[in-house]
Structures are given as C-alpha cells and as structure tokens.
Amino acid sequence: MNVAADLTHRLHEQEIKLLDQLRAARRRRTEKPHPELPIGDRISDWVAATMGSWRFIIIQSVLLLIWIILNVTAYVQQWDPYPFILLNLALSFQAAYAAPFIMMSQNRQSAIDRQAAQHDYTINAKAELEIELLHQKLDLLRETEVAELIHIIRRLEEHIPAGLVIASAALSDNEDK
C-alpha cells in the first residue's frame, strides 16, 4: 500500500507542475493581446489569400483569354504574336514574385500550427496524468476496501465458536452430496 501511495504522490506532483505550466500559459495568452503583425507578414498573408482565391483565378483566366483572343484575331497590331512570349514573361514574373510571399505566409502559418500542436500535446499529457491518477486512486480504494473486509471477516470468525464452524462445514459437505 505504501508503493501505491508513493506513486500517487509522484503523479500528483507531476500533475500540479503541469497545471502550473498551463495556468502560466493561459495568463500569458490573456494578459497580452496578439501583437500587431509586421507589415511584411501582413503583405505576405494578403498576397497568399488573394492569389489562392477563386476570384483571382477566374479574373486571371479571363484576362489571359482576352489577351490570347486579341493577339490571335488582331490583324494590324499583334503586340504579342502566337508563341505569346510577352505573356509567358509576365506570367513567369508573376510566379517568381509571388512565390516568396506565399512561402513566407506558409512558414508563419506552420509556426502557428506547431504552437497549437504543442498546446494540444500538453493538454493530452495532462489528461493522461489525470486518468492515471484516477486509476491509482481507484486501486488504492479497492485495496483499502479488501483489507477492511478481511479485517471484518477475521473479527467475525473470532466471535463464532470453533465447534460451530466445524459443524457448519460438515453440514455444507453433506448438502453437496
């Protein structure tokens, strides 16, 4: 029973330490508001959100279609004839310019996701410790209850005369036959 009490005490200390860490993290989150993002982060988020939207894809597709139709059908002024080298250059420039913005936004979002995953892990670890502590308490209660029942049975046996115990045992043997 001493081992169970020691284990319960150790788990209790771990749980208290984890609760203190969670409370400190909650205070940090509630005490200071989210800092204003630097302008570079705001721009990268805006570019990623804009270029990753259906509205942007549809508008760009319509503009590309107009560009191609005007250059194919124009007899007099074809500013970008068939292989559409100027259009290809513009699209390459757009992709090369937008990629770093999108990567910066993704990296920032990845850092936010890592923090959320660490927070989830801490909460899960706390829940696991609480469940373990409950199991230990239940085991301790069962051990105590069994020890108490054994003690009660021994006290009752002391009050029953020895001859009565032998006679009841013989009687139960006869009933079984």
Summary of the structure (lengths in Angstrom):
residues: 177
radius of gyration: 38.2
end to end distance: 42.2
largest distance: 127.3
contacts: 386
relative contact order: 0.10
helix: 86%
strand: 0%
